[in-house]
Amino acid sequence: MSYTVAVVGATGNVGREMLSILSERQFPVKEVHAIASRRSQGVEVSFGDKTLKCKDLATFDFSGVDFCLMSAGGAVSKEWSPKIGAAGCVVIDNSSAWRYDQDVPLIVPEVNADAVTGYAKKNIIANPNCSTAQMVVALKPLHDRATIKRVVVATYQSVSGAGKEAMDELWTQTKGKYVPGQEYEPKKFAKEIAFNCIPHIDVFMEDGYTKEEWKMVAETKKILDPKIKVTATCVRVPVFVSHSEAVNIEFEKPITADEAREILREAPGCLVIDKREPGGYITPMEAAGEDATYISRIREDATVENGLAMWVVSDNLRKGAALNTVQIAELLINRQLLRKAA
């Protein structure tokens, strides 16, 4: 069978990556539509060796489409996803708009594939936050082995997670550092991002945590296990692509670093690079453009009973967004859960 796919938000970082991954993975497409806002109508984007012209979301007919890969932001998704779903098209949404809706599955295929069966209630499936996605891929096999009680995570998130404007701002500020007399006021971020770290992603909440940190807590519980306690500190760093995370885990049962290393080597979506020597670990630069969730620096934490610490890195535009979205569509096809196919 072949399927008709629409990518909404096709001109953005993630939308373009979705088109690229659909081509790379030889997704069984009959037809692909690039969709964007009216102001981007006619803009050309690439799909493999083809060039697609963007169509206007407001006038596009989704009744003949099987999958809508939505990456146009929460407000657009809130307005359009129910309409698209009602037309018989399955929406796989990359925003935060539907992640916490009880009638919408929040899916990472390597972690909770079985939960996808509930999608038919609204014809919408949610993609998790990029930081959550890579973390739960690494946590799942360890949770199955030793039952996780608590996770403490500090993230080091690239600017691509904040969009093209954020990437442009880092580039402009970085160049400016080498031009005497030139200064650039921050626009996308609250403070200068070049040669700096900003412990602030999304808006602040009443308890002092940011919305990004709250997302990691709520999504990990929904995807993996509501009993797991999670606390996060999310930091924006001057890296263009790939998020890194320092993850500390407390388990109910004993587990050694060697056991964890072997479990993760066999786990779907994970790639262990963990030599205790200079360079024997993964960095965000090396993970960019790759599909795996990389895990390094696996070690025992002697300050708690049954504790481990590790370093987790993944391309946030791929596994954290576009790749996971395409994998969800593949999951529906492989399990023959799609009700409408040509």
N, C-alpha and C positions, 0 to 999 in steps of 0.2 A: 504493500500500500504506500501511497504517497500523500503528503499533507500540505495544506495551504497555511502559511505562517505569516503573521503580521508583526513587525517590530515597531512598537510605539516609543518615540523618543530616539529615533534612529540616528539623529545627528549628534547625540551626546556621547561621552566617553564609553558608557556601558552599552548603549544601543549599537554603536559601531563594533564593539567587542562581541556582542551577541551575533551580529551578522557574520563576523569573522569565524566564530566558533561553530555556527551552523554549517558553514562551508567546510571548515577543517575536519569536523566529525562526520561529514557526509550524511547529515541529517536527511531523512527521506522526504525531501520537499517536492511538491508539485509546482508551487508558486510561492514567491516571497514578496511581501509588500513592505516598503519602508514608509513609516507614518511619522508625521511630526505636526507641529502647530502650523497655522496658516502662513505665518511669516517665513517658515522654512520650506514651504511648498516649492517643489522644483529643484531643491538642493540635491546634489548627487552624492550618493554613498556607495561603497563597494560591497559586493557580495561575491566572494571568490573572484573569478575573472570577469564578472558582470558588473555593470553600473546600474544602480537603481535610482530613480527620481522620487523624491519624497512626496507623498500625498497628504492631503489635509485631513487631520483627525476628525474634524467637525462634520465632514461630508462623506467620509469613507463608510462603505457598507460592509459590516463584519459578518453578515449572515452566511457567507460562503467560506468563512475562515475557520480552521480547526484550532489553531493556537494563536493567542495574542501574547507576545512577550512584552510586558509593560515596563518601561523605564523612563517615565516622564515626570516623576515626582509624585508626592502624596496627594496634593490637591487635585491634580489631573486624574489620578487613579480613583480617588473617592467619587469623582463625578462620572467617570467613563467606565470603569471596570464593571459595575452592576449592569449598565446598558449593554456592554459587549457580551457579558456572560449570559444575559437574557436572550441575546441573538443566537445562542447555541455555541458560542466560541469559548474555549477554556482560556481564562486569563491567568497567566503566571506573572505575578507582580513583584517588582524589585524594590518598591518603596516600603515605608513603615505603615502605610495606610490600613492594611488588613491583617497585620501580623498577630494582633491581640484579639481578633474576632474569634469567638468560640466556634463559629460555623465555617471558618477558613483554616485549612491545614497549613502549618508552617513547616516546611520540608527541607531537610538536607538528606539526599538519597542514601548516602552511606550510613546515616544515623537512624532515621525514623521513616523509612520508605512505606511501611504499612499504613501510616497515618494518612497517606494520600487518598485513600478510598473515600474519605469524607468530603472531597472537593465538590461533589455534585449538588450540595445544598445551595451554593451560590455560583458555581462554575468559576470559582476563584481559588488560586493557590498562592500562598505568600512565600517569598524568598526572604531569608533572615538577613539581619545586619551583617555586613562583611566581616566584622571582627568576631561575631558569634559563630558564623559559619565555619571558619577555619578552626576555631577553638573546639567546637563540639565534635568535629571530625577526629581530632586527636584524643578527646576525652572519652568518646563512646566505647572503644575497645577496652580501655582501662576501667571504666565504670562496670562493664560486663564482668570483668575479672575480679575486682576488689571493692566495688561499690563506693562511689565518691560521696563524701560528707560535705566538703567545703572546698571552694575554689577562690583563690586570690589572684587576680590578674592585673597586670599593668600593660597597656598597649602602647605601641609606637607606630602611629598610623600615618600613612603617606598622604600627600596633598591631593592625589587623584581621587580620593574618597570624597572630596569636597567639590569636585567638578573641574572643568577646563579652566575657569577663571582662577581657581586656586593654583593650578599648575602654572598658569601664566604669571601669577603673582610671585611665586617662588623663583621662576626663571628671571623675571625682571629685577627682583631684589638681589638675586645672586650676581647678576651682571653688574648691577649698580655698585656692589661692594668694590669692584675693581675699576670704577670710573671716579676719579677724584672730584669732589664737589657735588656729586649727584646723590640725592636722597629720595627714597620712595616711601610715601605714606601707605600703611597697610589699608586695604579696602575689603578684601574677602575675610581676612582674619582680624582678631582684636589687637594683635601685636605682630611685629615683624616675624616672618617665618624663616627667612634665610638665616642660616647659622644659629638657629634658635630652636627651642621646644616650647610648645604651648599646651598647658594642661587643661584644655577647654575645648570640647567638641560637642556641638549642639547647644541647647539652652540650659541654663542653670535651673534646678528645681529647689523647692523649699528646704529640703533636707541637706542641701549643699552638694549633692551629686549632680552630674549633668545628665541630660536625656540620653546621651550615648551610653553612659555607664548603666543607666536604668535599663536600656534596651538589652544589654548583655545579660543582665540578671533575669529579666522576664522571659527572654527568648530561650536561654539555656534551660530554664525550668520547663517551658512548654515543649521544647524539642526533646530534651534528654530525660529529665526527671524533676518533678516539682519539689522533691525533698532536698535537692542539692542547694546548699547555701553558697551564694556568689557575691563577691564584692569586687568592683573594678575601678581602676583609675585610667582614663583614656587621654592620651597625649598625641598631639599633632607634631610630626617631626619633618625636617626638610629633606624628605625623600619623595621622588616623583611617583613611584609605583611599588606596591607590596606593603602589607601590614605585618608588623612583628609583635609578638606577645611574650612576656615573661609570666609563666603560669606556675603557680604553687598549688598543689593538690593534697588534700587530706583524705585518706581512705578509711573505711570501716575495717577492712581486712589487710593483713600484711602483704606488701608487694615490694620487691626489690627493683633497683634501677635496671639490672640485667633482665629481669622478667619483663619489665615495661618495654624495654628496648626490643626484645624479641616479639612481644605482642604487637607493637606498633609496626614492626617490619612486615608483618603479615596482614595488617589492617588495610581495608580498601581506602584509597585516596591519600594514604600516608606514605611518606618517604623519609626514612631515618638517615641523617648524616651526622654522625656523632663520634668523632675521634677526639680524644683528649689531648690535643696538640694544637699549636697555632694554625688557624685556617681549617680546622676539622669540624666546622659548623657552617650553617647556611646563613646568608645575609639577604636583606631585601633585594639588593641589586641582582643577585643570582636567581632569585625566585621569580622575578618579573618575566612574564611571557610563558610561564610554566603552569601546569594544571594541578600539581600535587600540593598537599599541605606538608611542608617540611618540618621535621622535628629534630632538634639538636639539644645539647647540654642536658641530657637526662641524668639526674642525680638524686640521691636520697637526701631528704631534709631531716636532720637530726633534732630539730627544735620541736617537732610534733611527732606523735605516734603514727606510724604508717603514712609518712609524708614523702612526696616527690616534688621536684622542681624541673621545669623544662622550658625550652625556647621554641616557639612555634612561628613559622613564617609562611605566608602565602600571597600570591598575586590577588589583590583585592578586587581588581576589575574582572578577574576570571572566576576562581572558586568563590570569591566573596560576592559575586554578582552574576555576570553573564554565563559562566560555565554552569553554575548551579541551576540557573533557570533552564538552560537547555537540557541538563540532566533530568530535571523534573519532567519535561516533555517526553524525553526518552523513556522514563519510568512508566508513564501512562501508556505509551505504545507497547512496551515490552510486557506489561501486565494485562494488556488488552482491556484497559479501563476507559479508553476514549470512546464515547458513545457515538461520535460522528466522524467518519473517515471516508475518504473518496478512493 
